[in-house]
Amino acid sequence: MKKRLLALLLAIGMSATLFGCGGGSASESKAPAASAPAASAPAATDNGSGEVDYSGMKIAVLLAGPANDNGWNATAYNALTNICAKYGLEDLAYSESVAASDMEEFLRGYAQDGYNMIVAHGSQFVDAVHKVAPDFPDSKFVVSFAGDGTQQEPNVAGVGPVNSGFLAGAVAAASSKTGKVVMLGGEDTPSIAELVDAFEPGAKYINPDIEVATAYIGTLTDADRAKEVALGYTKQGYDVLCASANNAGLGVIQAADEAGVYAIGYNADQYSQAPDAVVVSVLRNFEGMFENVFKEIAAGTFEAKIYSYGLKDNGTVLSDWHGWDEKIPEAKAAMDQLFADLEAGKLDK
């Protein structure tokens, strides 16, 4: 089981939190050694001062790709690392690039070691979680996917933002000069399809006449393939590219940079990948969502349900504009109006 010092990534975590407050190949990570199920780590307790002591809680996460991919996997790793630090927990336990054939072994190992909160970051883990969870009722399994069928009594919940694709489409349309925008999904999985499908309605909310293309690259890892596909769209006049494709998504940003068009980052603030192309990034606020579920586990109020957070719940937010709000002020103004519509109840997302 692989661990890293918390201090390395504290500054990287997302600052926004909920409600106004605060597969690849097998990795080098080793599955925990098989053993008899350990007793659950102590739940959070009142330390006598009126403050809750969470230090007995233990969190682990399984990632389908590398923890430093500056995208989907890094978002979960950084969010959970920050939660561990905030509540005085031991270092986050994690396994990265977990192959499908190893999922059950890793899940079982963490449960045997008494982890209270085991996060499986992606819909590809659902079947494995459903097989392992019944044997470990004292561990709570959290799958980063908000689709029906994820939850399972008594100890499996789904958690995730909804309408992040809508926001991506909106900001893409607001940034476009040619009136042609595209969203590329890595693979046609339920969690990716949900946001790809929401991209066009978001774009149309800003510009009813916008031309929208959506497609699947067929990979979550091959950035070169993703770049090739994306460049094909730039040659057709699409001037804003967006992708939810894990590591492959970086190829889409490279394509935008090379073609001299705009890109919308996804999951993490990807401005540094191409400062001349990435206008703004759509951030799925997993730190806030995971923190909410973590506190319910600690309080004993966890439910086997879908914990779903929309735009109005800050489940998805925008990154810093890094000066692009001055370069294309009309895009920033359109987003300000969208969030004003949310607050006023004119937009229910």
N, C-alpha and C positions, 0 to 999 in steps of 0.2 A: 504494500500500500504506500503510495507516494505522497509525501507531504512537503510543503515549502513554508519558509518563514513568512509570517503575515506582513511584516513591514515592507516587503518588496513591492506590494501592489496596492497599498492602502490609498495612495493618491490617485489610482486609476479608476476606482469604483465610481459609479454614477452618483451624482449628488442629489438628484431628484428622488423623492420617495412618495409613497401613496398618501392620498387624502390631504395633501398640503403639508405633511410633516416630512420633518426632516427627511455512414460509417466508413470509418477509415480502417486501417490495418491495426493489429494489436499493438498497444504501446509497450514501453518498457516497464510500466507499472505492473506490479505483481498482485494477483488476487490474494486476499487474506487467507492465511492457512486455515484449513478446516478444523473445527473444534466443536465441542458441545456449545449450544447457545449460551451466551453470557447473560447474566442478569442485566436488566436495563440500567443504563446510567441514571443516576438520580435526576429526577425532574427538577425544574426550577423551584427554588424555595425562598421564603422570606428570611432574610438574614438577621431579623430582629430590629432593624432600623427603619422598617417600612419599605425598603427597597428589595426588589426581587434579585436573587442570586441565580444566574443562569449557568454558572461555570461548570456544573455537572452535565450539561447537555453536550452531545456530540453530533457533528454534521459530516456527512460524506456526500460526494457527488460523482456520478459516472458521466463521462463526456464521450460523444461519438467521434470527436476530432481533437486536435491539439488545444491545450488550454491557452496558448498564446496566439490564437488565430486572428485576433483583433476583430472578432465577429461573434457569432452565436455562442461558441464554446467559451471564449474569453469572458463574455458577458456574465455567464453563470458562475464561472470560477471567481471572477473579481467580486461579484455581488456577495457570494457566500463567504469569501475570505474577509470582506469588510464586516459582515454580520458576526463572524467568529471573533474578530477583534473588538467590535463594539460591545459585545456581551461577555467578554472575558473567557471565551471558550478556548480549548486547545486548538492547535492549527487544523485547518480544514484538511480532511482526508479526501483524496481524489484519485481517479483513474481516468486517463485520457486515451483517445483513439481506441476505444473498446470495440472489438469486433463482435458481430452478432453471436458468434459461437461461444463467446466468453461472458456474455451479459449475465446469465443466471449465476455463474460462479462468483463474479464480482459482487453482485447483489447479495447473495447468500453469505459471502464472507463478511461484508460490512454488518449485516444483521446479526451474525454470530458474534461479532465483536461488540455488540450492544449499542450501535449507533441509533440515536433517537429519530433523526431526520435523515433519510436517504433520498437524495434527489437524483432522478434519472432524467437527464436533460435532452429530451427529444421523444417524439412519438414512436421512434423505432424501438424504444425500450418497453413499450406497454405490455406486450405479450410475456416478456421475461419477468416483469414485475408481477403480473397477475399469477404467474406460476410460483414465485418465491414468497410473496407476501403472506399467504395464509399460514405458513409455517412459523412466522415471526410476528405475532400480534402486538408485541411491545414496541416494535419499530414502526415508524410512519413513513410510507413511501410517497414521494411527491414527484409526479411526472410533469415535465414542462410542456404541456400540451392541453389546451382547454377544450378539447372536443368530447362530445358525448361518448360514453363507453370507456373512458379512461378510468373513472373512479371505480372502486370495488370495496365493498364492506369487508372488514371494518376499518382497514388501515391504508387504503390507497386513494389519493386525491390527485386531481389534475389542477394545474395552476398555469395561468398565462394571460397575456393581454389579448384583447380582441380589437379589431379595427386598426391595427398598426398599418395594414396594407392600405386602408382608406386614407390615412394621414400621408403615407408615402405618395399615393396618387395625387393627393391635393397639392403637396409641395412641389411635385414634379410638374404638374400642369401650371402652377403659378410661376415656375422658373423658365418654362419653355418659350423660345422665340419663334420656332417653326410650327408650333401646334401639334407636335408629334412626340409622344413619350412611350417608353417601354419598361415593363417589369419582367425580369427573368427569374424564374424559380430554379433551384438546383435540381431537385427531383420532385416528382408528383406524389408527395406524401400528404396526409391530411393536414398537418400543421403548416406546411408551406402553401398548399392549395388554398387554404382559408385566406391567407393574406394576398396571394396573387389574385384571387377572385374579387377581393375588395379594392384592388388598385384602381380599376376603371371607374367604379362609382365615386371614389375620392377625387379622381381627376375631373370627372364630369361635374362634380359639385362646384369646382372652381371655374371650369370652362366647359359648358355643355357641348361645344363644337370641337373639343380636343380629339385628336386621333390617338387611340390607345392600342398598343400591341402587348400581348402577354404570351409567354412561352416557357418551356422547361429546357434547361441545358442538358439534363441527363447525368449530371455529376455534382457532387458536393466538394470534390477535392481537386479537380483538374482546372486550374486557373487558366492555362493556355487554351483549353477548349472553350471556356467561358469567354475569354477575350475574343476568340475567333467569331463566336456567335454574336457577341455584342457589336463588333466592328461591322458585321453584316447589316445591322440595323442603322448604324451611323451613315452608311453609304446610301441608305434609303431616306435620309433626312431626319431621322429621329435624333433630337438634340438633348434629351434628358434620359439617362439610363439609370435604372435601379435594379438591384438584385438581392434576393435572399437565397444564398447558396453556400453558406459556410465559407470555407477557404476558397472555393471556386469564385465566389463573389468578388474577390480582389482582382481577378482578371477582367471583370466588367469595369471596375474603376480604372484599371490600366488602359482599357480600350477608350474610355471617355477622355482620359488625359491625352492619349496619342492622337485621337481624332479632333481634339479641340472643342469638345462638347461638355455638357454638365453631367455630373453624377450625383445621386442622392445616396448617402451612406446608410447602412442598415445594421441594427443591433448595437454596434459600438460607434463612437465618434471616429469616423474614418477620414477626417480632414487631412491628417498627416500623411495618408497614403498618396494623396494627389491634391495638394493645396490649390492648384490651378483649375481643378475640375470639381471637387466635392463642395457643393454649395452648403449643405447642411446634412445632418444624419438623423434618421428616425431611430430612437432609442427605446427598446422595450424594457420597461423599468423593473427588471427582475429583482433588484435589491429590495425595493419596496414590497413587491409581491411575496418574495421568499421570507422577508422579515415578518410580514403579517401572519403567514402560515406557521413560521417558527414559534411565534409568541402564542399561537393557539395550541400548538403541540405542548409547549411548556405549561400552559394554563390548564391543560386537560380538556380543551374545548374543540380540538381538532375533529373535523367531520370528513367522511369519505364522500366527497362531492367535488364538483368543479368550482374552483376559486377563479372566477373570471373577472377581469378588470378592463373596462373600456377607456376611451380617451378622457371621458369626464371624470374617471377615477384616477387619472394620471398613470394608467397602466402603460401608456406610450407617451413619450415626450420628445421634443426636438432638442438637439444638441445646441451648443453655441454656434452662431453663424460665422464666426471668425472673419468678420469684415464683409462677408457677402451680402449682408443686409444693406450695406451702402452701395455695393456694386449693382445689385438688382433689388432696389427697395420695394418694387411692386410685389415681389415674392414674399418678403417679410410682412408687408401690409396685408396681403391675402391671408397669411397664416394668423396674424393678429385678429383678423375678422372671424376666421374659423373658430378660434378659441373663444372669442366673444360670443359667437353663436352657441357654442357648447354651454357656456356659463348662463346664457339667457334662456336656455332650453329650446332654442330654435333648431338645434341639431342634436339628435339623440344617438350618440355613439360612445 
